[in-house]
């Protein structure tokens, strides 16, 4: 186990560390005079390390020292996780503004109605108290009353139209927030749920009245995927990632769950399975990848196939969701360090 841990650590150490990415992003932020806010960091990380060329182009178009509001607009446009709270806050602020304006218009409408009521009351008092009032005076008062009524009706019509417009705007804001929230739990490349969604799903697993026992978490890592990206390019790697995601999506049943948690890592939750079933499922996943993920290559030393390592942990062996993920991670590291046994189960 000590050798396994050391080999796994060496494998992890071979990967570019987060510090390198952080330095790269810090250089871009300093060059563009962008404030060191967490949401700005994610924005630049998606553009630079996530290789989102469209976002990178939009950021460049803002020039040096871009306004924070413009950067936030890009974060919302590309539905980044860090901007979900910002989207809800912005929508809430605008909705509150619309409601305050509606309240002011209602207040103005009531004032006009009260004014009309007073005018009508005055006219009635005038008629009842002065039976000899001339026709001209009477017509003048009726014209004033009619004018007041027309103003009230016009205000009511305008108010109705504005309220309908405000309701549509608030509904659009709600849809926007819902879309951003959905995007916050979705991997933008593959459309699969992301790490946040996985954590939420595991959390729900442990909140059930019947308990979390009876489910298996399988973590999957693509072997040598970084080298493949470096050799054939990011676009080719992205195409393979999408194809692999579709394969994984078709491999689960209705009550199961699959997510892309990192660049080359996925995670599955399978319901109502024990360790024997989980190992059989993992073996089928491994074989399916090797049989279906075949790509053309001019390198005779490259077989043109993908292989994966899998780590299995049972929910019944973990008291919390965090422990379940840690157990599956330990098993995955063991599998990654021993290519002859690419499927490892925690505690077995």
Secondary structure, DSSP 8 states (H G I E B T S, - for coil): -HHHHHHHHHHHHHS--HHHHHHHHHHHHHHHT----HHHHHHHHHHHTS--HHHHHHHHHT-SS--HHHHHHHHHHTT-GGGHHHHHHHHHHHHHHHHHHHHHHHHHHHHHHHHHHHHHHHHHHHHHH-TT--HHHHHHHHHHHHHHHHHHHHHHHHHHHHHHHHHHHHHHHHHHHHHHHHHHTB-TTT-SB-HHHHHHHHHHHHHSTT-STTEEEEEEEETTHHHHHHHH-HHHHHHHHHHHHHHHHTTS-TT-EEEEEETTEEEEEEES--HHHHHHHHHHHHHHHHHH-B---S-TT--SB--EEEEEEEGGG-SSHHHHHHHHHHHHHHHHT-GGG-EEETT-
